[in-house]
Amino acid sequence: MENRFAFKDLVIVSLLLLLLIAIGVKFVQDDRQWQRLGQMDTVIEGQGRDIAAVRRLLSDGNFARATGDSRPTEPVREDIFRRIRDVKENPDYAQGDWLIESFGSAPPTLNPLIAGDVYGKIVQAKIIESLAVYDIETLELAPLLARDWQVADDGMSVTFQLRENVLFSDGEPMTADDVIHSLKMITHPDIADGRYIQWYSRIEKVEALGPYEVRFTFNERHYDNVARAAGLGVVPEHLYDGLTDRQIRQSTALLMGTGPYRLQDPHEYTPGSQIEVVRNNRYWGEQPTFDRLVWRIIEQDSTELVEFQNGTVDIIAPQPRDHVQMVEDEELLEEKNYKVYDTMRTLYQYVAWNQQRGGEPTIFADKRVRQAMTLLIDREQLLNEVFLGFGSIASGPFHQISPQADPDIEPWPHDPDQAMEILTEVGFTRAGEDTPLLDPEGDPFEITLVYPSGSELYDRVALSLRDNLARAGIDLKLDPQRWSLLLATLDSRDFDAITLGWGAGGVESDIEQMFHSRTIDGGDNRNAYSSPELDEVIDTAHVTLDDDERMKLWQQAHRILHEDQPYTFLLFGKPRLWYDNRIEGIVEMPKLGINAATTWPVPIEWYVPEGQQKR
Amino acid sequence: MINYLIRRILLIIPTLLGMTMLVFSIMAFAPGDVADMLITSEGEMQAGDREARLQYIRERYGLDDPAPVQYLRWLNNISPVGSWTEANAADAPAGVGIPIGSNEEGHPRYLGFKTPDLGRSFIRNTTVWDAISAALPITILLNLMSVPITYIIAVGMGVYAGRYRGQSFDVLSGITMLAMWSVPVIWAGVLLQGFFANQQYLHWFPSSGLHDLQADSMPFLPRFGGEEGFQRGWLLDLLWHLALPVFCLSYTNFAFLSKLTRGSILENLRSDFVRTARAKGVGEKTVLWQHVFRNSLLPLITVAAFVVPSMLAGSVIVETIFSIPGMGRLMIQAIQFKDQEVVMSVTLVAGMLTLAAYLLADLLYAVADPRVSYE
């Protein structure tokens, strides 16, 4: 019994373990201190540079000009900061506090040259500015980094005059060279994966006319040209100095700009970790309210809700079902507030009827059948029972509050009798109430509906559609598919019908991608809808620069789509926003929803009165 | 002993091969394509551009090759011996070896020893190694905390239940443990979060994440006194955040381990050497802890090997509920997006950890029980 493990040994082992743990903890502590020191160094270095710059200005005697009020050089166009300036006049306005939001999944990269997902874009919008942006209220382009611009009469070029007092967040000035370099980088075939190349393909060239003047020349006339040139995010040329194309492509951060916020370290982002941007003290424009914006990565809806109740997430957009419960929670309403609003940038749900399969036209190639399908579907019921009333019935791809929509179009009604009349006309037959509907060839009419699996909402939409069609004797078979499989199905074009959502995108949405016959092969027109009339309207709209005229064309497109029903447009969602009571200044805009739309770059107009600030 | 060790370590290689091949085949047979996943989140594109981009991604990641070729290429990449291409002369060489010609683009190829390359994550835009080395310490931390807690509580309860068999403590603990064992982690996690981390009920614990939002500006160790009174500090904040997840990881193993302990304590209590010890007047405490307990440890060591994989599996759920960026979350996300290289590497790492645990358990067995020898 020599090797007996006695109490003494236990003590020794425990002490050794404790020592090991202590050493480990000490390592972590030291590591943390080093990080803090590094951050301090960066801050001090930056301040040193600022002081040197101020000294230089002082000795040049330019002090008064450079730091003087920037308003004298304000452009003649609409002032993008007017709304936040107004808010700052409020007696209880105070700068400070943090704004904490959550993302449902971690953006894989924040690198503006390669990030394609919406979360990455939300973060970039606070850091990188473009030459001009759409004003959230007037929907007109308003100057940001540019003071002013002139569009050539033929619409083939645009010249921007840049502001001269703009610094990147590291203190370097922004000039025309940075603008030119930004375009070069984002359309660089070895870096940008080609994804932005298409977006900017109509820009023939961009040239500097002076240190603060650039001209974009286009190779094709298009209504969106000026907006795309103006929307180019300006990144600092010097950020990429000494980096190879490969290093740039593989970096997850490299995010720096002139905007109101900056990353602590523009080179550092670990996917999956919480994202924080801090106030850019060198910002040229109106300083934003919040000291810091934080995005936490929370995958579970239930976790997000608890975090919101605890006040560790400030704003959330709950599912309809959660929203209905939250509205009845008195205790919650004491501390939180909510808004349900309309925005023309919202998602719409649709059912696409495939008109061509294996090169053969399907039964849905007949527009009467598609119309009958729409007439059979009770969208009112779908809206109230599945979406709990949060939405509005869609009559086409444009939201009814969008100027692109024809206000006179009423959505097709729910009218099964009329639908049956149409179907009989086409050659469908039905013997009686309890018998299946037979197609013109005498077979029972069956449709397989493909939709994304794993979502309760989609399950309920599909069941509702199945119920509607069953009343007409149509057997709607459900085929829920995992997202990656569903995409493969879409690509193969091997489906009867599919239900999905589509985001309406920017201020003006271009429907070419889904409905132009050019996009049947390889594009998003996967149900092979083709209308020469619509093709022409879309092509004409593209080269019509006058806004009013173009809106008339979009409205015409709306009428064609309403008549043809390539999709059964189900409904537009109505987003919900819940926020902490302490946040003031959240208001609804006429067309674009809440006044701090996520991807809008201008400083947020929200604020927290002093005394209520938490951080 | 050394012989045995080498044999066991060599056996790990075919086991890992089989494991990764199985996972790879499942992924290869599953429908869907990572190339499709990658382009879904992108903006508006025109006809033709989509096809061109799909092709580009497939080529870049070699997704066009038949599945066995992809698997062999992956094996070659992760192995320390194999062939590689020097795409960029400026980069540091990947290893030492002899040149064996060049690929289609004219880059030289070599055969020899090299640094293993786990590849790049399709969706995270980092190397798989970076993704794993950020996530693995967190999962290990979780498990390092929950394994001792599980063992101390379960073994303690098991010993007492065995000692006082049939008495109220035994019955009560048996029922409670069994009840806890039957509760699925995913439900318990959400309930715990809803009741113990919610302002409307008991807000004793933070609801998710690893750190407070302001943890960066906290002192490292707790501080008392001063103007602000008690400050919990970074370390305590971390432990506080880990409390609920660690409990979720631990509680399911309580029942299993304590029942096991109780069983073997009972068995040993009835054995001859206990009767002898009691007969010669050894105190009841000494009998229990010195004689019975030591002999009852053996089965506990054996099952320690099984606790590790079950905790790795458990952390998949726990990390998702509590938003902890560990291996479990990495795995789930990679599977959702068919991020092949990450799934393969996580399988590899989890497999290695599990096999290492098995090996360690077998070795400990020999240490604890003089009758066991691997000579």
Interface residues (C-beta under 8 A of the other chain):
Chain A: N3 F5 V25 V28 Q29 R32 Q33 W98 I100 S105 A106 P108 T109 N111 I114 G116 D117 V118 D193 G194 R195 Q198 W199 T244 R246 Q250 T252 T270 P271 G272 S273 Q274 V294 R296 I297 I298 E299 Q300 S302 T303 V306 E307 Q309 N310 G311 T312 E331 L332 R482 W483 S484 L485 L487 A488 D491 G505 D510 E512 Q513 R518 T519 I520 D521 G522 G523 D524 R615
Chain B: P31 G32 D33 V34 D36 M37 I39 T40 S41 E42 G43 E44 M45 Q46 A47 G48 D49 R50 E51 A52 R53 Y56 N88 A90 R120 S121 I123 R124 N125 T126 D130 A131 A134 A135 V190 Q193 G194 A197 N198 Q199 Q200 H203 P206 S207 S208 G209 L213 Q214 F220 L221 W234 L235 R294 T320 I321 F322 S323 P325 R329 L330 Q333 Q336 F337 K338 P370
